[in-house]
Amino acid sequence: MLSAGKAISTTIASYVVGTKGAELPASVRQEALRSFFNFVGCTLGGAHHPGVTLTLQALQPFAGAGQATLLGRGRRSDALNAALINCLASSIYSYDDTHEQAVVHPSGPVASAVLALAEVEPVTGSDLLAAFALGVEMECRLCKALTVPPARGSMAWSGTGITGGFGAVIAAARLLGLDLPTTRTAIGIALSQAAGFRALHGSLCTPMMPAQAAQTGLRAAFLARAGFTSSSAPLEGRYGFLSVYCEEPDLDALTGDLGTRFEILRNTYKPYPCGIVIHPIIDACLELRRRHTPAPEDIVSVAIQASPGAMALCNNRNPKDEMQAHVSLHHWTAVCFIRGTARIQDMDTETAVKDPALMAFQDKVNATLDSSLASDAAVVTITLRDGRAYTSRIDHGIGSATRPMTNAELEEKFAAMAVPVLGEQRTRTLMQHCWDLAVLPDAAEVARLAG
């Protein structure tokens, strides 16, 4: 049970308000920059996804004045809708960042909120980066406090859905210069609207959960500044957020060592556009294909020893469309052995998900739970028609905290998504502005260049 004496909400609000950007370690500022850079690339990559276009068309008649840029679309909308649409685009291909322990995708809600805000009320790049870093840090901490043992939580909740608004409101409140009581109020407003559960995975609701969190957080900051009220203890109060979303939260994960231990340093970036728990399986399959070059028709079976997370979230044979393919280890195994790739186009509904060869190959794939495997590990064994068997064990997938993507690899990923939208030269200019965020006099320049 929570101790009534722990003023958790006040502690967090005080930390957010009182921390100077220059006090954040260089390593934290650098990881925040990498996270922000990855977000911009992912947003451009998803900007013209049919689901984003559909959402924009449905909501545009109700949008307000053009205050903020819709990245990659050459148009503007009001700040609240811009935050939602940009975050939706960043999340829609499941290509966004992931905290290695909490498996939350923290940057989308936070970055979408602060970029929209920066176009309404100008801020420097340095201030935006500090606010972004604090928002991501606290979002990761909250999700870890709910989902990572010794916490006893529920797999049913979407971690990003229920904690993304917390990160977004912290960053927005920081940029708006709200004082401690008003920041605490803003946190309560945002948490009152936290939502998202995993039964909706495999549909457009998956990226909508972080998108609505981005909008929720930004709206909550504006409401608090105007005088809207909430609880003074929204996290720890009786029937507060922590007791609603977790049977036994890990309070040390949330507030322990604030300012000295940084969860943002555990943030990771995806080399493949799908559920992160599938990534080590993809690594193993691609390694087997490279090393042994088996013809797909000669593979009799593929036996996968999968982590608990992979089995819980992605043990989904025969997906019917792109959104279901995001979380199907069977689909991506087939893609690896037949196409030798793992790209955005490899989950297109018509050309990939419904590809007869990919569909048929999935019948050869059998995944079993290995509870000893970490979330970034997998073992894959293929058996060939002539009886030969080959095994690949991946202890740490590419892009994990142990094998992080380099800045050069992040740039390659960014360019692959942005060049088709902006062209080569604009993409290069935008990438440099993202890396230079901390010294930009006007942070909104990034959004305008990405428009």
C-alpha positions, -999 to 999 in steps of 0.1 A, spaced: 0 0 0 11 36 -6 22 56 24 1 87 29 32 105 40 49 103 7 42 135 -12 51 119 -46 33 144 -68 48 173 -50 83 157 -52 80 153 -89 66 187 -96 94 203 -75 120 184 -94 106 194 -128 103 231 -118 136 234 -100 160 215 -123 181 238 -145 188 225 -180 225 230 -174 223 206 -144 214 177 -166 245 156 -173 260 157 -208 251 121 -213 214 128 -206 213 158 -229 230 136 -256 205 108 -252 176 132 -253 190 146 -285 192 111 -300 156 104 -289 143 137 -304 162 130 -336 147 96 -339 112 110 -333 115 135 -361 125 109 -386 98 85 -375 72 112 -378 82 121 -414 82 84 -422 46 80 -410 33 114 -421 15 100 -452 4 67 -438 -33 61 -448 -42 60 -411 -27 94 -405 -45 108 -436 -78 93 -425 -75 108 -390 -66 142 -404 -95 142 -428 -119 132 -400 -107 158 -376 -98 187 -399 -133 201 -401 -131 207 -363 -95 220 -361 -87 255 -351 -64 281 -366 -31 270 -382 -8 274 -352 16 245 -356 32 224 -383 20 189 -394 54 174 -401 59 162 -436 25 173 -448 31 209 -458 2 222 -438 -7 235 -403 -33 230 -377 -41 241 -341 -15 231 -315 -37 204 -299 -45 186 -332 -9 191 -344 3 173 -313 -21 144 -319 -14 141 -356 24 143 -353 25 117 -325 2 94 -345 26 96 -374 56 90 -352 40 58 -338 21 44 -367 49 21 -381 60 9 -346 94 24 -354 96 46 -323 120 45 -294 116 21 -264 128 21 -228 146 -12 -224 129 -22 -192 95 -6 -191 90 -11 -229 73 23 -231 77 44 -262 84 77 -245 94 103 -271 64 106 -293 39 121 -268 66 144 -253 82 156 -285 48 162 -303 36 183 -274 67 205 -270 71 210 -308 35 222 -311 39 244 -281 72 259 -294 53 272 -324 27 289 -302 50 303 -276 86 305 -289 113 289 -269 150 282 -275 162 248 -286 181 245 -253 150 250 -232 130 226 -254 156 199 -251 157 202 -213 119 200 -211 119 171 -235 145 153 -214 126 157 -182 93 146 -198 109 115 -212 127 108 -180 96 110 -158 74 90 -183 100 62 -183 101 63 -145 63 61 -141 59 32 -166 88 14 -149 71 20 -115 40 3 -128 53 -26 -149 88 -37 -140 93 -60 -110 92 -56 -80 62 -36 -92 31 -58 -96 11 -44 -124 -11 -56 -153 1 -64 -188 -34 -53 -200 -26 -16 -198 -7 1 -227 22 16 -209 26 44 -234 -11 51 -234 -13 55 -197 20 73 -190 26 93 -222 4 121 -211 24 123 -179 56 129 -199 39 153 -222 24 175 -194 57 176 -175 75 189 -206 47 213 -215 44 227 -180 82 232 -179 82 252 -212 52 273 -200 71 282 -168 44 269 -145 52 271 -108 52 240 -85 15 240 -75 3 246 -110 26 220 -124 12 195 -99 -23 205 -109 -14 200 -146 -1 165 -138 -34 156 -122 -54 169 -151 -33 148 -175 -34 117 -154 -72 119 -150 -74 112 -188 -48 83 -190 -61 55 -211 -51 26 -233 -52 -12 -232 -35 -40 -252 -66 -56 -266 -66 -28 -292 -31 -37 -304 -32 -47 -341 -55 -18 -350 -51 19 -356 -59 24 -319 -23 13 -312 -7 45 -324 -37 66 -313 -31 58 -277 2 77 -275 -12 103 -299 -41 112 -276 -16 112 -247 4 139 -265 -28 160 -269 -39 152 -233 -6 164 -218 -5 196 -238 -41 204 -231 -36 198 -194 -8 223 -192 -29 250 -208 -59 242 -186 -38 244 -154 -23 277 -165 -58 290 -169 -68 280 -134 -84 246 -140 -82 224 -108 -72 188 -99 -60 169 -69 -29 179 -50 -19 142 -48 -30 127 -81 -4 100 -81 -3 88 -45 -37 99 -31 -64 74 -21 -77 59 -53 -51 79 -72 -33 70 -104 -8 46 -88 -34 25 -71 -57 24 -101 -31 12 -126 -10 -10 -104 -15 -35 -76 18 -27 -60 39 1 -76 77 4 -72 79 39 -57 117 39 -58 116 35 -96 94 66 -97 112 90 -74 144 73 -62 176 91 -69 160 119 -89 187 139 -106 214 112 -102 198 81 -118 185 87 -153 161 62 -170 164 81 -204 199 65 -206 181 32 -210 162 44 -241 167 24 -272 159 28 -309 144 3 -334 162 -10 -364 130 -27 -375 95 -13 -378 76 -37 -355 71 -47 -319 105 -45 -302 102 -79 -286 103 -94 -322 137 -77 -329 160 -104 -316 140 -130 -335 145 -110 -367 183 -107 -359 185 -145 -355 165 -153 -386 186 -129 -408 218 -143 -393 207 -178 -403 198 -167 -438 231 -149 -443 253 -177 -428 236 -208 -444 216 -193 -473 188 -219 -471 162 -219 -499 128 -211 -482 113 -242 -497 140 -264 -481 131 -252 -446 109 -277 -430 104 -260 -397 115 -229 -377 115 -234 -339 117 -202 -319 125 -199 -282 109 -166 -274 109 -142 -244 78 -138 -222 72 -104 -238 74 -118 -273 50 -146 -265 25 -123 -246 24 -96 -272 35 -110 -306 25 -147 -308 1 -139 -336 0 -162 -366 -15 -151 -399 -21 -114 -394 -48 -100 -417 -35 -65 -423 -5 -42 -417 -15 -32 -381 -17 -69 -371 16 -76 -388 33 -51 -365 29 -76 -337 32 -109 -355 65 -128 -349 53 -154 -375 50 -128 -402 84 -113 -396 100 -147 -395 86 -155 -429 97 -121 -442 133 -127 -430 137 -161 -447 118 -154 -479 128 -117 -485 159 -113 -464 147 -79 -452 127 -63 -424 114 -30 -438 83 -8 -437 72 -22 -470 74 -57 -456 42 -52 -437 22 -36 -465 -12 -53 -464 -16 -61 -501 20 -68 -511 33 -84 -479 7 -95 -454 -14 -111 -481 16 -124 -501 8 -162 -505 44 -172 -500 47 -153 -467 13 -166 -455 22 -202 -463 57 -201 -447 41 -191 -413 28 -227 -410 64 -238 -405 70 -214 -376 65 -226 -340 72 -203 -311 75 -215 -275 81 -196 -243 115 -196 -227 111 -177 -194 149 -174 -190 152 -152 -220 154 -114 -216 133 -92 -238 162 -86 -262 171 -123 -266 159 -152 -288 169 -186 -300 159 -197 -335 165 -232 -350 158 -241 -386 155 -277 -398 160 -284 -435 145 -310 -457 177 -331 -457 177 -332 -419 204 -306 -412 196 -281 -384 211 -247 -377 206 -225 -346 212 -189 -339 211 -175 -304 208 -137 -299 215 -125 -264 211 -88 -272 194 -76 -303 206 -48 -325 193 -15 -311 191 -28 -275 208 -10 -247 237 -35 -249 240 -31 -287 228 5 -293 223 20 -327 250 46 -335 243 81 -346 253 71 -381 227 43 -380 201 67 -367 209 90 -396 205 62 -421 172 53 -406 161 90 -406 171 95 -442 153 64 -454 120 78 -440 125 115 -447 140 116 -482 109 103 -499 89 131 -482 113 161 -482 139 152 -507 177 148 -502 188 184 -495 159 193 -472 165 161 -453 202 168 -448 194 203 -436 168 191 -412 190 164 -397 217 190 -390 191 213 -373 180 184 -352 215 176 -341 220 214 -334 188 217 -314 206 228 -282 220 259 -299 190 270 -320 176 304 -309 141 292 -320 132 256 -315 103 258 -338 127 261 -368 128 223 -367 91 219 -372 90 245 -400 119 227 -418 100 194 -415 67 209 -427 
